[in-house]
Amino acid sequence: MFLQTSNNSFIETKQEKQEHFVCSLGIHVSLWPSCLSLSEAFFNVAFISVVMLIIVLGNLMVVLTVKFDSKLRIQRQNWLIVSLAVADFLVGLLVMPLTLLYEIIGVWILGGLLCELWLALDVLFATASILHICIISLDRYWSVTQPLTYPIKRTPTRICIMIGVAWLVSFLICFPPLLGWRPHRSPGECKVSSELDYVLYSSLGSFYIPIAVLVIVYWRIYEITKRHSQQRLKDTQRMDETLNQMTKKIIMKKII
């Protein structure tokens, strides 16, 4: 019994050392996927799969709803929402499955070309999503500041140009690494370029400038809405005072 226990302990210790050695080398086989425990791997698969399913089905529902509802389809601002939904849908359909595979295996096994394409699509769709939100905020701002004239200016051509600009800028941000603007990667590694020049270039176009626009635009919308609310309150009070005065005059005339 003692020999059997000692032998089992020796085997377990040996396996742990082998696992540590394999993980330290960055070599991942099916016995130790990504150096994760079975429970951790199962949780990651379940979580990412649920998120992926929600993203794909949710955005597909948005696209189909606008497509088959004529009242929604003729409202051109909804075209922006559809384009945003397409970007998010493609993230769930094309990017996240490979993210799940990379997360579980721990190394990139699909080759350098597919790695570059996967990273480019990730940056493309994420940037397009942010820029669409930015454009939607501008559309709402113009609707608030030009309530009478902007609905006329919101032509199909204008909306298509806005959508095209969002996708074009996103493409210009994701494309440089495909041309070689990227660091040398170790075998099995697939990460977005961390070169300072590209980080500044991409982060400005896909995050900092859009965020600045969003903050400024929504602050202006808040100020305009607040001013309009105050003006409506003053107009209501003025009408109440006028009605009260008219009521008093009518009562006085009846008394006299």
C-alpha positions in Angstrom: 0.0 0.0 0.0 2.8 2.4 0.9 4.7 1.5 -2.2 1.6 2.1 -4.4 1.0 5.5 -2.7 4.6 6.5 -3.1 4.6 5.4 -6.8 1.4 7.4 -7.5 2.9 10.5 -5.8 6.1 10.1 -7.8 4.0 9.8 -11.1 1.9 12.9 -10.2 5.0 14.9 -9.3 6.7 13.8 -12.5 3.6 14.9 -14.5 3.5 18.2 -12.8 7.1 18.8 -13.6 6.6 17.8 -17.2 3.6 20.1 -17.4 5.5 23.0 -15.9 8.4 22.3 -18.3 6.1 22.2 -21.3 4.3 25.4 -20.3 7.6 27.2 -19.6 8.8 26.3 -23.2 5.6 27.6 -24.7 4.9 24.2 -26.2 1.2 23.3 -25.9 -0.2 19.9 -26.6 -3.7 18.5 -26.1 -2.8 17.3 -22.6 -2.1 20.8 -21.4 -4.1 23.2 -23.6 -2.8 26.7 -23.0 -1.6 25.5 -19.6 -5.2 26.0 -18.3 -6.9 23.6 -16.0 -9.9 21.7 -17.4 -12.3 23.9 -15.4 -10.6 27.2 -16.6 -10.7 26.0 -20.2 -14.4 25.0 -19.9 -15.3 28.3 -18.4 -13.4 30.3 -21.1 -15.1 28.3 -23.9 -18.6 28.6 -22.3 -18.2 32.4 -21.6 -16.7 33.3 -25.0 -19.3 31.1 -26.8 -22.2 32.7 -25.0 -20.9 36.3 -25.7 -20.3 35.3 -29.4 -23.8 33.9 -29.7 -25.4 37.0 -28.2 -23.4 39.3 -30.5 -24.1 37.3 -33.7 -27.9 36.8 -33.0 -28.5 40.2 -31.5 -27.0 42.2 -34.4 -28.5 39.8 -37.0 -31.9 40.6 -35.4 -31.2 44.3 -35.7 -30.3 44.0 -39.4 -33.3 41.8 -40.3 -35.7 44.0 -38.3 -34.8 47.1 -40.2 -34.7 45.2 -43.5 -38.2 43.8 -43.2 -39.9 46.7 -41.4 -40.6 49.4 -44.0 -41.3 52.1 -41.4 -37.8 51.6 -40.0 -36.1 51.2 -43.4 -37.3 54.6 -44.7 -35.8 56.3 -41.7 -32.3 57.0 -43.0 -30.7 57.4 -39.6 -31.4 53.7 -39.1 -29.0 52.9 -41.9 -26.2 54.0 -39.6 -27.5 51.6 -37.0 -27.6 48.8 -39.5 -24.0 49.4 -40.6 -22.9 49.5 -36.9 -24.8 46.2 -36.4 -23.0 44.6 -39.4 -19.6 45.6 -37.9 -20.5 44.0 -34.6 -22.0 41.0 -36.3 -18.7 40.4 -38.2 -16.8 40.6 -34.9 -18.8 37.8 -33.5 -18.8 35.7 -36.7 -15.2 36.1 -37.9 -13.0 37.4 -35.1 -14.3 35.8 -31.9 -14.1 32.1 -33.1 -10.4 32.5 -33.7 -10.0 34.4 -30.4 -11.6 31.4 -28.7 -9.2 29.0 -30.4 -6.2 31.1 -29.5 -7.3 31.4 -25.9 -7.7 27.6 -25.5 -4.7 26.4 -27.3 -2.4 29.1 -26.1 -0.4 29.4 -29.3 -1.2 30.5 -32.9 -1.3 27.4 -35.1 -3.0 28.8 -38.2 0.0 30.4 -39.9 1.3 34.0 -40.3 -1.0 35.0 -43.1 -4.2 34.1 -41.2 -2.7 35.8 -38.1 -2.3 39.1 -39.9 -5.7 38.8 -41.5 -7.4 38.0 -38.1 -5.7 41.0 -36.4 -6.5 43.3 -39.3 -10.2 42.2 -39.2 -10.3 42.7 -35.4 -8.9 46.2 -35.7 -11.2 47.0 -38.7 -14.4 45.9 -37.1 -13.7 47.4 -33.7 -12.7 50.8 -35.2 -15.7 50.8 -37.5 -17.9 50.2 -34.5 -16.5 53.1 -32.6 -16.6 55.4 -35.6 -20.2 54.5 -36.3 -21.1 55.4 -32.8 -19.3 58.7 -33.3 -21.2 59.4 -36.6 -24.5 58.5 -35.0 -23.8 61.1 -32.2 -23.1 63.7 -34.9 -26.4 62.8 -36.7 -28.3 63.3 -33.4 -26.5 66.6 -32.8 -27.5 68.0 -36.2 -31.0 66.8 -35.6 -31.2 68.8 -32.4 -29.5 71.9 -33.7 -31.3 71.9 -37.1 -34.7 70.3 -36.4 -36.3 71.9 -39.5 -33.6 71.7 -42.1 -31.5 68.7 -41.2 -34.1 66.0 -42.0 -34.1 67.4 -45.6 -30.3 67.3 -45.7 -30.2 63.7 -44.5 -30.3 62.3 -48.0 -29.4 58.7 -48.9 -26.2 60.0 -50.5 -25.2 61.8 -47.4 -25.9 58.8 -45.2 -23.9 56.5 -47.5 -21.0 58.9 -47.5 -21.0 59.0 -43.7 -21.0 55.1 -43.6 -18.3 55.0 -46.3 -16.1 57.4 -44.4 -16.4 55.3 -41.2 -15.3 52.1 -43.1 -12.6 53.8 -45.1 -10.9 55.3 -42.0 -11.2 51.9 -40.3 -9.5 50.3 -43.2 -6.7 52.9 -43.3 -6.0 52.1 -39.6 -6.0 48.3 -39.9 -4.2 48.0 -43.2 -0.6 49.2 -42.4 0.4 46.0 -40.5 -0.5 44.0 -43.6 2.1 46.1 -45.5 4.8 45.3 -43.0 4.3 47.9 -40.3 4.6 45.3 -37.5 7.3 43.8 -35.3 8.9 40.4 -35.7 6.8 37.8 -34.0 7.9 34.6 -32.3 6.5 31.3 -33.6 3.1 30.7 -32.2 2.5 34.4 -31.3 -0.2 36.5 -32.8 -0.6 39.9 -31.3 -1.4 43.4 -32.5 1.7 45.5 -33.3 3.1 47.2 -30.3 5.4 49.5 -32.2 5.1 53.1 -30.7 4.4 54.7 -34.1 1.6 52.4 -35.0 0.1 52.4 -31.5 -0.1 56.2 -31.7 -1.4 56.2 -35.2 -4.1 53.6 -34.5 -5.1 54.7 -31.1 -5.6 58.3 -32.2 -7.8 57.3 -35.1 -9.8 54.5 -33.5 -10.1 55.7 -29.9 -8.9 59.1 -28.7 -10.3 61.3 -31.5 -13.7 59.5 -31.6 -14.0 59.6 -27.8 -13.2 63.4 -27.8 -15.9 63.9 -30.5 -18.4 61.9 -28.5 -17.8 63.9 -25.3 -18.0 67.2 -27.1 -21.0 66.4 -29.1 -23.1 64.9 -26.3 -22.1 67.8 -24.0 -23.4 70.2 -26.6 -26.6 68.1 -27.0 -27.0 68.3 -23.2 -26.5 72.0 -23.1 -29.0 72.6 -26.0 -31.6 70.3 -24.5 -31.2 72.0 -21.1 -31.6 75.4 -22.7 -34.7 74.3 -24.6 -36.2 72.8 -21.5 -35.6 76.1 -19.6 -37.1 78.1 -22.4 -40.2 75.8 -22.5 -40.6 76.2 -18.8 -40.5 80.0 -19.1 -43.0 79.9 -21.9 -45.3 77.7 -19.9 -45.1 80.0 -16.9 -45.7 83.1 -19.1 -48.8 81.4 -20.6 -50.1 80.5 -17.1 -49.6 84.1 -16.0 -51.5 85.3 -19.1 -54.3 82.9 -18.5 -54.6 83.9 -14.9 -54.8 87.6 -15.8 -57.4 86.9 -18.4 -59.4 84.9 -16.0 -59.3 87.7 -13.4 -60.4 90.2 -16.0 -63.4 88.0 -17.0 -64.4 87.5 -13.3 -64.1 91.3 -12.6 -66.3 92.0 -15.6 -69.0 89.6 -14.5 -68.9 91.1 -11.0 -69.3 94.6 -12.4 
